[in-house]
Amino acid sequence: MKKIISPALIMFFLVIPFVVYAGGRWYDNGTLHSASIAEWNRATYANKLATAVDMALSSPKIKTKVKNSGSIDTLRPFAIELVSCIDEAAAGQDYGNTEVAEVAAICMISMGW
């Protein structure tokens, strides 16, 4: 049986790394720390990822893993997971002035961070 890889999945893995690295380091320049969900939904993936880095580092558990590894790249899967959780929670929702930080905190708790 042949497995078919979705063209969208291929584009994700080919395009996202270039989008993230185009503006500098993948973990720099996040500006959504105090943003509303509506602002989050309009933001670029690179901005979401860089913001999620800072949010993930607020978890002592995650911060310890990164420190013990000696590499900021250890943080990337956690930041990606946090972006996905916030995106999923925020998709098609009208949260009014709900801040991303509130949704991020709920995501982090639900993920056991």
C-alpha positions in Angstrom: 0.0 0.0 0.0 1.4 3.4 -1.0 1.4 6.3 1.4 0.6 9.6 -0.1 2.0 12.7 1.5 -0.2 15.7 1.3 1.1 18.6 -0.8 0.2 21.0 2.0 2.3 19.0 4.4 5.3 19.1 2.0 4.8 22.9 1.6 4.7 23.3 5.4 8.1 21.7 5.8 9.6 23.5 2.9 8.3 27.0 3.5 8.0 27.5 7.2 11.7 27.1 8.0 12.5 29.8 5.4 9.8 32.1 6.7 11.0 31.8 10.3 14.7 32.2 9.5 14.2 35.1 7.0 13.8 37.7 9.7 16.7 36.5 11.9 16.9 33.9 14.5 13.7 31.9 15.0 13.4 32.8 18.6 13.9 36.6 18.3 11.5 39.5 18.0 8.2 38.1 19.2 5.8 41.0 19.9 2.6 39.2 20.9 3.1 38.9 24.6 0.2 41.3 25.5 -1.7 40.8 22.2 -5.4 40.0 22.0 -6.5 36.7 20.4 -7.6 38.8 17.3 -4.1 40.2 17.0 -2.6 36.7 17.4 -4.8 35.4 14.6 -3.5 38.1 12.3 0.2 37.7 13.2 2.8 35.9 11.2 3.9 32.4 12.1 7.4 33.7 12.9 6.1 36.3 15.3 3.9 33.6 17.0 6.8 31.3 17.3 9.2 33.9 18.8 6.5 35.0 21.3 5.8 31.3 22.2 9.5 30.9 23.0 9.3 33.5 25.7 6.1 32.1 27.0 7.5 28.6 27.1 10.5 29.8 29.0 8.3 31.0 31.8 7.8 27.3 32.7 10.5 26.2 35.1 10.2 22.7 33.7 10.9 23.8 30.1 13.6 26.3 31.2 15.5 23.5 33.0 15.3 21.3 29.9 16.8 24.0 27.7 19.4 24.9 30.3 20.5 21.2 30.7 20.7 20.7 27.0 22.8 23.8 26.4 21.0 24.6 23.2 18.1 27.0 22.6 17.1 24.6 19.8 15.7 22.3 22.5 13.0 24.9 23.0 11.8 24.8 19.4 9.4 21.8 19.7 7.9 23.3 22.8 7.3 26.6 21.1 5.8 24.9 18.1 3.5 22.9 20.3 2.4 26.1 22.2 1.7 27.9 18.9 -0.4 25.0 17.7 -2.4 24.9 21.0 -3.0 28.6 20.9 -4.0 28.5 17.2 -6.4 25.6 17.8 -8.0 27.3 20.8 -8.3 30.7 19.0 -9.5 29.3 15.6 -12.8 30.9 14.7 -13.4 32.1 18.3 -14.5 35.5 19.3 -12.7 36.1 22.6 -13.1 39.9 22.5 -10.2 41.3 24.4 -8.9 38.0 25.8 -5.1 38.1 25.8 -2.9 35.5 24.2 -1.1 35.1 27.5 -4.3 33.8 29.2 -4.8 31.2 26.5 -1.1 30.3 26.5 -1.2 29.8 30.3 -4.2 27.4 29.8 -2.4 25.6 27.1 0.8 25.2 29.2 -1.2 23.9 32.1 -3.1 21.4 29.9 0.2 20.2 28.4 1.7 19.7 31.9 4.3 22.3 31.7 
